[in-house]
Amino acid sequence: MKYIIIGGVAGGATAAARLRRMDEQAEIILIEKGSYVSYANCGLPYYIGNTIPERNSLFLQTPTTLGNRFDLDVRVRTEVTAINRDAKTISCRHLDNGKEYTERYDKLVLSPGTVAVRPNLPGIDAPGIFTLKDVPDTDAIKSYLTELTSTQKEAVIIGAGFIGLEMAENLHRLGCHVTIVEKAGHVMPVVDWEIAAIVQKHLADKGVTVLTNNGVSRFERETDKNIVILEDGQQLPADLVLVSIGVKPLTTLAVNAGLEIGALGGIRVNRYMQTSDPDIYAVGDAVGTVNPLTGKSQLCFLAGPTNKQARLCADNIVEGNCHEYGGAIGTAIAKVFDLTIGSTGLSEQALKREGLPYLTSITHTGSNATYYPGSWPVSIKIQFDPTTGRLYGAAVCGKGGADKRLDLLASVIAHGGTVHDLTDFDHAYAPPFSSAKDPVTVAGYVAENILTHKTETIQWHELKEMLANKADSDFLLIDVRSFLECKAGVIEGSVNYPLDELREYLEDIPTDVPIVVYCAIGLRGYIATRILKQNGFDNVRNLAGGYKTWMACTSGDR
């Protein structure tokens, strides 16, 4: 058999290596348009910021080492210009010498990847305006930064997704003042505001300027700087501009070959990673797969799913379509200065778009036992079905241990689990690593109480709207924190009845108006609702996430 793989890196290189492990006798050709076949794409921002000091650390395999280890014919700097499906051949052109030739295949694997979105804005081709997609982009940015002579460098990042935020940290590390411009209402739009607000405040604390609900209208050049002109007229001088507003699938080759393209622009594949041509498979960022939570087509630009697809694809080519790809729920994570932020499954925004009913819970729990040094809040927001409790999505933000909580939540979501599963899992506990009640367990307990109507919650934005339209007799807002805590700040219009003394105030609380209670993070508010409900107060709600969530969401620049 003769297998040809078009495109390297995570998809193509993994498929080629797996094909060899499955079929020692086959002829395998890996063709890559660029110069590099296997490198750590996700490590590029950290090399730019000198967190990864050695450039060679980025390269997992060279064309020579990959070819030697797996007996592959690796051809770099070679572009595949056409696929002739009837003849089962591809047309190739070597970029260095212009040589053109054809190759026959028995099975073909497409792994073309993506291209960075570069909007057609006036002035965007000026020096100092970059995208970050591959090694050449990285080298260009690194070289440009080295040549800058100004002591206080101004960097403007367009787009506050994962790469944009990672680059913000690394450019800041190099001494740049960083301004982030984001068209959406907050940074990291893939998560909801309750979590993003924590990250946005952290960026501000680090000296990063964040401008949301704004876009770029054009770029102008003044002497040795670019001027970024925003839609609202603001002008931002910039020594370096990074355009990081996303990527799009590279499908030209597939389109010209007549392969089916999905509704979202990715190459259409079946559950075996097979295209509309049974002898052509496709993997990676350029394919459209099915989201297991919605049953709809999706594009997923993540390295983990790409590697899984490539391995499964190779097995199916050799063994005959025995393995099905179950799709990805979009689990992703990023380091933003001292914080870790990640998401998995469907956010509240996504559930609204899909028209799916849901409930949410927000918790802030210590990463480890609070009496052990280094405990830091792990904030978790989860979305779940209001009838069955099936977990739909989660977002996590914290320091130590945020990643392992996200992975656990992702596992429950991927396997169709419920909030009850969160309360049942056996977590590893010792004071340096967790608490007897792990943050994920607490998130499950809170969601379970909401699901079983042991407590009713109110979201921060619902309370904000109620306060804006409040007449004195509309409802009662009770702060159950201590007197000392209240001195640091309260929600305007609230009355303070500390939890430990709440029973003494029961006669002073009216029974004929709705009651909203709040505390620092929600726990004491929950206890207060239980006290009130069992003493004849029927209409009582607890502020989800407490004063911490309220302050994060109402004081942030959104």
Summary of the structure (lengths in Angstrom):
residues: 558
radius of gyration: 26.8
end to end distance: 57.3
largest distance: 90.7
contacts: 1923
relative contact order: 0.09
helix: 32%
strand: 27%
